[in-house]
Amino acid sequence: MYSKKHIVISVIVTFAVTALAVSGIYTVMDAGKPKDVLLEAKEIIVDNYVDTLTQEQLDDMNDAAIAAMVASLNDPYSYYFDMEAFDQYEENNKEEYVGIGVNVSYNAEAGTLTVTSPTAGAPAEKAGILPLDLIVGVDDLTLEKDGYDAIIDHIKGGKAGDTVKIHILRNEKALTFDVERAVITLDTISGKMLDGDIAYIRISEFQHNSVEDFKAALDDIKQKGAKGLIIDLRSNPGGYADSVIQMTDMLLPKGTIAYLEDNKGNKEYFESDAKCINLPMVVLVNEGTASAAELMSGSLQAYDLATIVGKKTYGKAVGQSPYMLTEETAIYLTSARYFTPKGNCIDKKGIVPDVEVDLTQEQKARLSTLPEEEDTQLQAGITALKERIQ
């Protein structure tokens, strides 16, 4: 799963044993007996520090050590939740929240906060924030000086109707956007019929409620006699794995949807049954199409069931799993890569469209409200779909 917000505790700790932050638990031989250096370091501090450590200090030490180990992976999708961050994570996973409606990816090593995609129709998109923009500051806070947590907390810290200044770096050009906070409700599925019995379904994210809404949308277009289907996954940052698997199953005939592979070479296959929509399809993608959205696109492309139209996708083909340490702390760890049915992994590569079509910066900034006749990617998709129908 690709979480909507990346909650990263970027605490960097220096230990006397420098290998500690790299390997997590590093062992040395002492008279033939392996020693847990991490545990030994903690015992040395507890036994010899000038002051007796309180329980709060011990908890902080655990938080800092675990966060440093996870941060040493240099993986923007793995992170550690302490108690505060765990509460924030649960808050972020609600399908309604106060914010500006933007999905981000934080790279602790590079110190960059990248917009994966703005939520369709949300204030960030309306203001002109685009996929791949770098957020460098908010109001008087900067990412470099104040850190990731302060930036995210400040964006979500106000009331609906308040305005926040988002400082962006786009292609090395500094930009500032005044964005009004609002209540963001994740209605992830929308659809309509276009001319020529062509159905259009937009999927903005893969949330828990997306599955039934998508099924209802497919039933509706069948009743209306659709001859072809355009699925719009532009600026879709991904979401829950179980949701995208169920939804892709509705589109594929019997066969492999995708498979996961862990660091031991173990593979987990996800299979589709024979029941499917059975319509010619086109999928619209762009630079903000990521993770679960790439899984659906890649599966349809692998079976040649859809023409992919737009720009090369983001390139995230890894899955995360939560590992609970206590009731209120967890490690959210990248644990597997996923592959298309043909064995391709598009991680850090992206999906290359069959038909490449770009939009102007101005068009991208108003994607959710762009009229059909001005949407060159959609028009190219309609043309490609008519060819598949014929």
N, C-alpha and C positions, 0 to 999 in steps of 0.2 A: 504494500500500500504506500501511495504517495500522499502524506498528511498535508492538509491545506496550509498549515503554518508550521514552519520549522522552528521548534523551541529548542535552542541550543544553549547549554551552560558552558560558556567558553572560558572556564577558569584554568589558567596555566600555572602549574605548581612546579617549583624546582626542588628536587630531592638531592640528598648527598649522593645517592646512587642514580646517576643520570640515565642509566638504561631503563629505569623504572617506568618513565613516562612513555617509552617506546613499546615495551613488550608487555606492560601490565604486570604480570607476575613473572619475575626473572629469577631463575634458580642458579645457585653456585654450589660447588661441592666443598663440604667441610668434613674431612676425615671420611669421605665416601658417602656422606649423608646429604641429600639435597635440602636446601633451606629456602623457605619462602621469604625473599628479600623484602617484599612489600609488607608482610606482617612483621618482620623483624624491624624495619624502619619505624613502623608505628609503635612497637614496643619500646624502642630506644627513646623515642620522643616522649611517650607517656611516663616512662620510668625516670628520665633524666632531665626533662625540662624544668626550669627553675621554679615554675608555679604548677600546682596541681591542676590538671585540666578538668574543666567542667564537662558535663554531658553534652552541652551545646557545642563546646569546642571539639569534642570527639566526633559529633555528628558532622560538623563543618569539615573536619579533616577527611572523613569518609567521602563526603560530597566532592571535595576538591580533588581527591585522589582518583575517584572513579571518573569524574568529568575529564581530568587530564588524560587518563588512559583512552577514553573514547575520542577525545580531541586529537590524540596522536595518530589516529587512523587517517586523518585528513579526508574524511568522507563527509560531504555536505548533508548526507541523509541519515547519518548515525548521530545520536545524541543521548545525553543522560538527563533524566528528570529528577531533580530533587523535589522536596515537598511543594515548594512554590511553583516550580515549573510544571509539575504534574497537574496541579489545579488549573494552571493556564492552558495546558494541553487539553484537558477535558472541556474547558470553556471554548477553546478554538474548534473543537469537534462538534459543537452544537450547530444545527443547521439554521440558526438565526442568531445574529450577534450585531453589536454596534461596531462599525469600523468604516473603512473606505472601500473595501471589496477588492483586495489584491492578494494574490498568492505569490509567495517569495521562496527563494532558496538561499541559505546562508552558508558561505564557505569560510570557516573559521581561520584556516591557514592563510588564504588570500585576503581575508578581511573584506569580502564583498557580499553585498545583499542584492540579489538579482531578482527582478520581477519575472516569475514564471509566466503568469498571465493575470490580467485584471478580470474580475468577475463581470460577465456580460451585463450591461445596463447599470452597473454600480457606479458610485461617484468617481472612483479612480479612472475608469474607462472614459466616462463622460468628460473628465478633465483633460484627457489626452495622454495618460500614462500607458506605455506600450510594453509588450513582452521584450525581455532582454535589457530593459532599462536598469541602471544601477542606482539604487537608493543610497545616497551618501549622507543624508541628514533629514531631520524633521524639525521645523521651527528653528530653535536655537541649539538643538542637539546635533552632533555629528556622529556618524558611525565609528570613525576612527578614534574620537576622544571619549565618547560616552558608551559605546558598545551596542551590541545587537539587542539585548534585553531592554535597555532604556528606549531604543528606537521603537520597538514593537509595543512596549507598554504605553508610550506616549501616543502612538497612533490610535490605540484602542482605549486610551484613558479618559477621553472626553465624552460628552453627551451628543446624541443625535442632533444635528443642526449646527454644531460647532465647526469651525474651519481650521484646518491644519495645513501648513506649508510643507510640501514634499519636495526635497531637493534631489534632483536627478542628474546623472551623468549618462548622456546618450551619444555614442560615437565620439567620446572625448569632449562633447559640448555640454556645458553646465546649463540646466534648465530648472525652473521652479514652478510648481503647480499649486494653486490654492484649491484644496479638496475638502468638501463638506462631509463630515461624518454622517452616517445614516444607519438605520436598522437594515442589515443585509439578510434577506431571506433567500435561501438557496432553492429556488424553483428551477430544477436542473434540466427539465425536458419541456421543449416547446415545439410546435409544428404547425404546418399549414399546407394547403395544396397550391401548387403553382400551375401556370398554363400548361396544357397538353397532358393532363393527368399525371403530372409529376409531383410526388410527395416530397416534402422537406421537413426533416426533424433535426432540431438543434439540441445537442447534449453539452451543457456547460461544465458539468462535473459528474463523477460517478459516486453518488451518495447512496445511503441505504434506501431512501424513498425513490431513487431513480428507476429501479427495476420494474416496479408495478406501473409507474408512469410511462416508461418506455413501452411496455407491453400494451398498455391502453392506447398509446399513440400508433403502434403498429396495427392493432385491431381496427382503429379508426380509419387509417388509410386504406386498408383492405376493403372495408365496407364502402369506401368512396371510389373504389375501382382504380387505384393507382397502378400505373404501368411501369413505374420506376421510382427509385428512392434516392434522395440526396441526404446524407448524414453529415452534419456540420460539426466537426470537432475542433474548429479553430479556437485557439486560446483556452483549450480544455486542459487543466493541469494534472488530471488524473483523478484518483480517489481510491475507493475500496476495491480490492482485488475480487472479492466474491461478487460484487455488483457487476463489474465489467465482464466477468466470466459468464454470468447468467445472461447478460444482455447480448454478448457476442454469440452465445448459443442460439439465440433467437434468429440470428442472421446466417449461421453456417449450417450446412448439411452435416451428416455424420462424419466425424473425424476429429483430429487433434486441434484444439483451439490455440494452445501454447503449452510450454512446459518450463518448470523451474529447475535450476541446478544449483546445489550448494557446494561448499568448498571441498567436500569429500567425493564429489561426482555423482551424488544421489540425485535422481531426477523424479519430479512429480508432474505427471501429465494431467491436463484438463481436457476433457473430451466433450464433444457436442453430439447430441442425438440427431436423428434424421429430420426432425420437425424444424422448419425454418420458413422465413418470409418468402423466399423464392422469387425475388424481384431483381432486375438489373439495378446495380447500385453505383453511386459515386460517393467518395468521402472527401470532404474539404478539410485541409490541414494548414497549419502555419508554424512559425517559430515557437509559439506558445503551446503547441500540442505536445503533451508530455505523458510519460508513465502509462497509466491504464489506457489513456486515449491512444497512445502509440501501440499498445497491445491489440486493441480492436482494429486499428488501421492496418497493422502488420499482418494480422490473421486474414483479413479480407483480401489484402494484396497477395498474400502467399497462395491463396486458392484461386486468384484471378476472378474473384466474385465482385470486385469493385475497382473502379479507376480512381486513383488517388490524385487529387488536384490541389495545387497551392504551392507552399514553400516547404523546404526541408524541416522536419520536426526537431524538437528540443534535444532528444537523445538521452532518455532515462529509461533503462531496462533492468532495473534492480528492484527487489522487493525488500521491505523491512518487516521485522517481527519484534513485538515487545517482550522483554524478559523482566518480570517483576522481581525486585530485590526485597522490598518490604511492601506493605499495603499502600505506601505513598511514594515509593521511588521505583524507577525502572530504567533499564537501558533499552533504547529503541535502536535496533541494530540492523544494518544492511546484511541480510543473511542468505540471499540467493539472487542469481541473475535469471531473467526469463528470456526465452527463445521463441521465435515464430515457429509455426508448424514445419517449416523447411529447415530449421536448425540455425537460423540467423539471429544474432544478438546485436541489436542496434544501439546498445549503451554507448554514449559519447559519440555516436555516429548520426543518429536520427534516421528517419524514413525519407527516402528520396521520392518525390511525387512522380507519377507517370506523366502528368502534365504540369509543368512548372509555370505558375502565374503569381505575380506579386501585386500588392496594393501599394499605393503611395502612403507616405507617413500620415497625411491628412485623412485618408480613407481608413487606415488602421485605427486612428484615434477615435473614430465614430463607427466602429465596426458593427456594434449591435443595433445602430439606427440607420445604417447605410441603406439607401434605397436599392431595390433589386437591380435596377438598370445601371447603377453606378458600381455595383459590386462585380468587378471583373473576374474574380475567382468563382463566384457563384455562376456567372454567365458562362464561363469556361466549363464549369461542372455540368450545367444544363446541356451544353453542346456535346460533351463526352457521354452523358447519359443517353441522349437521343441516339447516339451511335451504337451504344450497347443495346438499346431497345430494338433498333432496326436489325 
